[in-house]
Amino acid sequence: MTDAPPPPSPFLRAVLRADAFAVSTAGTMTLTIVLLTLLFIDSVVAVVAAVVVFAAWIAVGWTGRRYERMNR
């Protein structure tokens, strides 16, 4: 008999919702357009913002996959 995993914290729940959006077709298209737009704006601030968005996208995806593996 295995115990059910504890419910995720509110922060983790928000991260998992962001992951669900990011892996959807609409989410991937939106994030790609945002990243390309930021990269083509000829500004250091825009490039830094693109790097931050991309890093957040990777972190959210990694967290979502890790949570999936833990609950199998």
Backbone hydrogen bonds in HBPLUS format (Angstrom, degrees):
<---DONOR---> <-ACCEPTOR-->    atom                        ^
c    i                          cat <-CA-CA->   ^        H-A-AA   ^      H-
h    n   atom  resd res      DA  || num        DHA   H-A  angle D-A-AA Bond
n    s   type  num  typ     dist DA aas  dist angle  dist       angle   num
A0013-ARG N   A0009-SER O   2.85 MM   4  6.05 155.1  1.91 154.3 162.2     1
A0014-ALA N   A0010-PRO O   3.02 MM   4  6.26 150.1  2.11 142.4 149.4     2
A0015-VAL N   A0011-PHE O   2.96 MM   4  6.31 154.1  2.03 148.1 155.6     3
A0016-LEU N   A0012-LEU O   2.83 MM   4  6.07 155.8  1.89 150.1 156.6     4
A0017-ARG N   A0013-ARG O   2.96 MM   4  6.21 146.1  2.08 141.5 150.7     5
A0018-ALA N   A0014-ALA O   2.95 MM   4  6.21 154.4  2.01 145.3 152.3     6
A0019-ASP N   A0015-VAL O   2.88 MM   4  6.15 148.0  1.99 143.7 153.1     7
A0020-ALA N   A0016-LEU O   2.93 MM   4  6.15 153.9  2.00 141.6 148.4     8
A0021-PHE N   A0017-ARG O   3.01 MM   4  6.31 152.4  2.09 145.7 152.7     9
A0022-ALA N   A0018-ALA O   2.85 MM   4  6.05 158.8  1.90 146.7 153.2    10
A0023-VAL N   A0019-ASP O   3.01 MM   4  6.18 148.8  2.11 152.7 158.3    11
A0024-SER N   A0021-PHE O   3.18 MM   3  5.29 147.3  2.29 101.6 111.3    12
A0028-THR N   A0024-SER O   2.92 MM   4  6.11 163.8  1.95 153.8 157.7    13
A0029-MET N   A0025-THR O   3.00 MM   4  6.17 164.6  2.02 150.8 155.2    14
A0030-THR N   A0026-ALA O   2.90 MM   4  6.03 160.7  1.94 145.6 151.5    15
A0031-LEU N   A0027-GLY O   2.90 MM   4  6.05 170.3  1.91 153.1 155.7    16
A0032-THR N   A0028-THR O   2.93 MM   4  6.02 155.2  2.00 145.1 152.4    17
A0033-ILE N   A0029-MET O   2.95 MM   4  6.14 162.5  1.98 151.1 155.5    18
A0034-VAL N   A0030-THR O   2.92 MM   4  6.15 162.0  1.95 152.4 157.8    19
A0035-LEU N   A0031-LEU O   2.90 MM   4  6.05 162.9  1.93 147.4 152.2    20
A0036-LEU N   A0032-THR O   2.92 MM   4  6.10 168.0  1.94 153.4 156.7    21
A0037-THR N   A0033-ILE O   2.87 MM   4  5.96 159.4  1.92 148.3 154.6    22
A0038-LEU N   A0034-VAL O   2.93 MM   4  6.10 162.7  1.96 149.6 154.4    23
A0039-LEU N   A0035-LEU O   2.92 MM   4  6.14 152.4  2.00 147.2 155.2    24
A0040-PHE N   A0036-LEU O   2.96 MM   4  6.13 148.8  2.05 147.2 154.7    25
A0041-ILE N   A0037-THR O   3.15 MM   4  6.35 124.1  2.47 142.1 154.9    26
A0043-SER N   A0041-ILE O   2.77 MM   2  5.66 130.9  2.01 112.8  97.0    27
A0047-VAL N   A0043-SER O   3.16 MM   4  6.46 156.5  2.22 145.8 151.7    28
A0048-VAL N   A0044-VAL O   2.96 MM   4  6.19 159.6  2.00 151.2 156.9    29
A0049-ALA N   A0045-VAL O   2.88 MM   4  6.09 154.6  1.95 144.3 151.9    30
A0050-ALA N   A0046-ALA O   2.87 MM   4  6.12 150.0  1.96 143.9 152.1    31
A0051-VAL N   A0047-VAL O   2.98 MM   4  6.27 153.9  2.05 146.8 153.4    32
A0052-VAL N   A0048-VAL O   2.96 MM   4  6.24 155.3  2.02 148.5 155.3    33
A0053-VAL N   A0049-ALA O   2.89 MM   4  6.13 161.8  1.92 151.4 156.1    34
A0054-PHE N   A0050-ALA O   2.90 MM   4  6.05 162.9  1.93 148.4 153.5    35
A0055-ALA N   A0051-VAL O   2.88 MM   4  6.03 159.1  1.93 146.5 152.5    36
A0056-ALA N   A0052-VAL O   2.91 MM   4  6.11 155.5  1.97 147.8 154.5    37
A0057-TRP N   A0053-VAL O   2.91 MM   4  6.12 152.4  1.99 146.7 154.6    38
A0058-ILE N   A0054-PHE O   2.97 MM   4  6.26 158.4  2.02 150.8 155.8    39
A0059-ALA N   A0055-ALA O   2.90 MM   4  6.10 163.0  1.93 148.5 153.6    40
A0060-VAL N   A0056-ALA O   2.88 MM   4  5.98 161.9  1.91 150.8 155.3    41
A0061-GLY N   A0057-TRP O   3.06 MM   4  6.18 160.3  2.10 143.5 149.3    42
A0062-TRP N   A0058-ILE O   2.88 MM   4  6.06 159.6  1.92 151.9 157.8    43
A0063-THR N   A0059-ALA O   2.94 MM   4  6.08 160.3  1.98 146.1 151.5    44
A0064-GLY N   A0060-VAL O   2.93 MM   4  6.11 157.7  1.98 147.2 153.5    45
A0065-ARG N   A0061-GLY O   3.00 MM   4  6.24 160.6  2.04 150.1 154.5    46
A0066-ARG N   A0062-TRP O   2.96 MM   4  6.13 159.6  2.00 148.3 154.5    47
A0067-TYR N   A0063-THR O   2.92 MM   4  6.09 158.3  1.96 149.3 155.0    48
A0068-GLU N   A0064-GLY O   2.99 MM   4  6.20 153.4  2.06 143.3 150.9    49
A0069-ARG N   A0065-ARG O   2.98 MM   4  6.25 161.7  2.01 152.4 156.2    50
A0070-MET N   A0066-ARG O   3.00 MM   4  6.22 153.1  2.08 147.4 154.7    51
A0071-ASN N   A0067-TYR O   3.23 MM   4  6.37 141.9  2.38 143.0 151.3    52
